[in-house]
Amino acid sequence: MTERTSLVLGEKQGGALDRLRVLVSRRTEGRAVVLLIVVSILTISFEPIAFTSYEVTLGRTALIGLIALGLTAVILMGELDLSVASTLAVCGVVMASMDNLAIGIIAALLVGILIGAANAFFVVVVGINSFIATLGMLFFLRGLAFVISDEKPVRISDIDAGIAFGKPLIGPFTPRMLLFILAFIVLQVFVTRVRVGREFYAVGGNRQAAFDAGIPVKRRIFTGFMISGFVAALAGVISTLERTAADPTAGSTVLLSSFAAAIIGGVLLTGGRGSIFGTLLGATSLGIMQVALTLSGVEVDIQDIITGTVLLVAVITDPSTLRSVIRSASSLMPGRTAAAA
């Protein structure tokens, strides 16, 4: 009894420090926390205006994060959706092509859901690898956006509504930021509190075991892709409203950043591990970094190189990747090979 009491007291004394250590070392979010700290320190040191221009920084974070949140739902199940950028573009064009703005928004969101369902159909029913299926959809939708728009920007029917949409609604928060926060809350609750969302982890962790346990794997994959398509369409609607015109080339610069945000946030590419909160941290880090680089006069191509390097480092430093490298290196050691023989 005395021993148990002393152990509990010891936990209470070091509880705060232990919780901080566990948070930083968590497999899902540790790298995102470290990157956010490093980026914040460097930004404060060299380009502090990125924090004073918080409207620009928050807006960039919201754009990257919104796409990344939808991608997270798919990657959690071990699948990929490369078509999100083209979905953003084509849905924006669909919205702007309508004479009625409200009907255009609804049509764009429905198109996004249909694109997600089409991706899932090719993956689940036809049996095409999600990388190949969504890569093909990326090119198809990009071409479709150019055809519908006649290869030029399309003005929305109500320009005044678009101008009003880009203005702050609550304090410094524009509708884009508020919708991003809403999407984060909904998806966070969905994957942590709702049974369907929690089953995404089971599907990604071990698909056969999930099937044997009675989880409708095919339906879950359809749900994940449709969420990704809907969120990408929502990003297209937001982008089109803010610009008051739909650009068939829109979204081409956010695909890499969105994937990087999810992977840096700890989402495992093979599925079964990750969190919406980790993706939020990754998107925040990249948003701050890109705004700071832009304010420093760094060209977009160089920014992509830096983002790609950060993504590569995140993949290499993933615990599962490190374990695989260590096992491979150990198997190649002469002494170990001789002992095995």
N, C-alpha and C positions, 0 to 999 in steps of 0.2 A: 504493500500500500504506500509506504514511504518512498520506495523507489519510483513508483508510477507518478507520484506527486512531483518529485524532483524533475522527472523528465518533462512533464507538462510545463512546469515553471521555466525550464530551459528553453522550450519552444516559444514561450511568450516573450522571453527576453530578447531573443534573436529573430523574432517573427518578421519584423519589417524588413530587415536586411536579407533574410532568407527569401522572402517573397520577391524582393527586387532582383536578387540573383536568379531565381527561377524564371522571372519574367524575361530577363535579358537573354537567358540561355535556352529559352523555349525553342524547340525545333521549328515551330511554325512562324514565329514572329521575331526571333532574336536578331536576324540579319537586318530586318527592316528597322528595328529600333536603333541598331548601330549605325546604319546608313543615314537615318534621320538626324542623329546626333552629329555625325561627321559633316553632313551637308549644311546643317544649321550653323555649326561653328565656322566653316569656311565661308558661308554666305555673310554671316555677321562680320567676319574679318575683312572680306574683299568687296562685297557688294551688298551692304546693309539696306540699300533702298528696296531690295526685293521684299523685305518685311514691312517697310513703310508703305509700299505699293501693294497692300494686301488684297485689294480687289482683283488686281491682275493675277496675283499668285493663287488666290482662292479659285478664280475662274479657270485657270490652267489645270489646277488640281482636280476640279470638278469634271472637266472634259476627259482627262486621262482616267480618272477614277471611275466614272460612269461606265465606260467601255470595259474597264478592268473588272468591275463587279459582275457584269454579265458573263465575261470570260471565266471568272472563278467558278460559277455554277457548272460550267461544262468541264473545266479542267479537274474539278474535284472528282469527276467520274472517270478520269483517265482519257478524256477526249479533247480535241482541239477544234477551235472555230476561227479559221483564218478569214472568214468572209465578213467579219464585223465592220471593217472599214468601208467595204463596198455596200453593205446593208445601210450604213449611215448615209452614204451618198445617194443611193437610189430612193430611199424613203424620203429624204429631203426633197428630191426632185418630184416624187409623187405628190407630196404635200403642196409644193408650190404650183404644181400643174392644175390644181383644183381651183375653181372659181370661188368656192366658199372655204374660208380658212378653217373653220371648225371641222367641216367634213374632210378637208385635206389632212388635218392632224389625225383624225380617227382612221382614215384610209392608210396613212403612213404607218401607224402603229399596227394595224392589222396585217399590212404587207410584211412588217418585221417578224410578226408571229408566224406567218406562212413561210417565210424564208427559213426560220428556225426549224419548222416542221419538215420542210423539204430536206434540209441538211440531215436531220434525224432519220428521215426515210431512207436516204442513201446509205447512212451508216448502219442502221438497225435492220432494215428490210432487205436492201440490195447487198449489204455486206461490204461496202467500200470503206477503206480506212478513212477516218475522219480528217486526217491531214490532206489526203488526196481529194476527198469529196468537197471539203470547204475551200480548198485552193481553187478547184474548178468553179465553185460557186462565186468566189472572189472575182475571177475574170469575167464570168457571165454577167454578174450584177454590175460590174464596172462598165462593160459594154452597153448593158441595158440603160444605165444612167445617161450615157452619152447619146443613145438613140432617142430616149424620151425627151431629153433637154435640147436636142438638136445641136449638141456640142457647145452649148453656151449657157451661162447662168440664167436661171428662171426666177423672175420676181414673184414674190408672194402677192396674193390678192389684196391684203390689207397691210400696207406698209406702216401705217400708224401703230397698229397692234404690235408689229415687230419691233419698232423703236421703243415702245413702252415696255416690251418684254425685256429689253436689255438694261433697263434702269433698276437701281436698287429697290427692293420691295420692303425689306425689314432691315433697318440699319444699313450696313454695307453689303448685305446679302441680296444678290439678284435672283430671279427665278431659277436660273441654271444651278446656282449653289444650293438653293432650297430643295430642288428636285433631286439633286445628288444626295443630300443629307437624307431625304425621304427614302430614296432607293437603298441607301446603306442600311437604314433602320429596318426596312421591310425584309431585305435579304438576310440581314444578321439574325432577325427573329426566325426567318424561314428555315435557315440551315441549322439553327441551334435549338429551336423550340418546337418546330413542326415536324411531324413524323416523316413526311415526304422528303423534306429537306435533309434531315439526318440520315436518311437512307442513301443520299448521294455519296456519303463517305463509304458506306458498305459496298456500293456498286464499284467505286473506284479502288477500294482496298482489295477486294477479292470478288470478282464478278460471279464466278461459279458458286462460291459459298453464299453470296447474296441471293442467287437464283434458287439454290437448295433451301434457303431459309424462307422462301415464299415471297421475296421482294419482287415486284414486277419490274425487272431490270429494263426492259424495252420502253415501258411507259416513263420510267425515271429519266432515261436518256432523251426521250422526246421532250419531257418537261424542261430539262436543262438547256437544250438547244433553243427551245421556244422562249425561255427567259433571256438567253443571250440575244436572240433576234429582236425581242421586244425592247430590251435596254439599248441596243444599237440603234433601233428606229427612234427611240426617245431622244438619244443623242443627236440624231439627224434632224429631228423636229426642233430641238433647242438651237442647234447651230444655224439652221435655216431662218428661224425667227430672229435671232440676234443679228444676222447679216442682212435680213429682209430679202434674201435671194438664196436659191439652191444652187450649189456648185457641184457639177458631176465629178470633180476631182477631190471633193471634201473627204476628210478622214484618212487620207493617205499618210499623214504624218503622225497619227496617234496609235497605229497598230502596234509598232514596236514598243512604244512607251507603255501601252496598256498591258501587253504581255509581260514586259519587264516589271511593272507594278505588281502583278499577280505573283510572279516567280520570286521577286525580291521579298514579297510579303510572306513567303513560306509555302505557297501552294506547290505541291509536288506534281510534276508533269505526268507521272504515271497514275495519279489519282490517289484518293483515300486520305489525303492529308492537306491541311491548309485552313484558312479562316478568312472571313469577310473583313474582320478587323485588321488582319495582316495586310490584306490588299489595300485597305485605306491608308495604312502607314507607308506602304510602297508608293502609292500614288502621291501622297503628300511629299515624300522625299524627292521624287522625280519632278513634281510640279515646282517646288522651290528651286531645284537645281536648274531646270530649263529656263525659268524666269531670270535667275541670276546670270546664266550664260548669255541669254538674249540681251539683257541690260549691259553686259560687258562687251557686247559687239561680236560675240562668237557666232559664226555662220551655222545655218541649220544642219548642213552636212556634217560639220564637226560635232554638233550636239548629238547627232545620231550615232557617231562613232563613240562618243563618251557614254551614251545610254547603252549601246551594245556592249561596251567594255564592262559597265556595271552589271549588266545582265549576265555576262559570261562569268564574272567573278562570283555572282550570286549562285549560279549553277554549280561552279567548281567547289564552292565552300559549303554546299549542301551536305548535311551529315551522311545521308545515304550514299551520295556520290563519293565522299571521302572514304567511307567504309569499303565501297567497291574497289576504289583505287588501291587501298591498303591490302585488300585480299588478293588483287591481281599482282601487286608488287611482291607480296609474300610468296605466292605460288611460283614466281619466277626466280626466287632466290636459290642459288645452287645447293646450299646446305639443306634447304627444305625439300628440294626435289630429290636429292640423294636419300634423305631419310624416308621419304615416301616410297622410293623404290626398294 
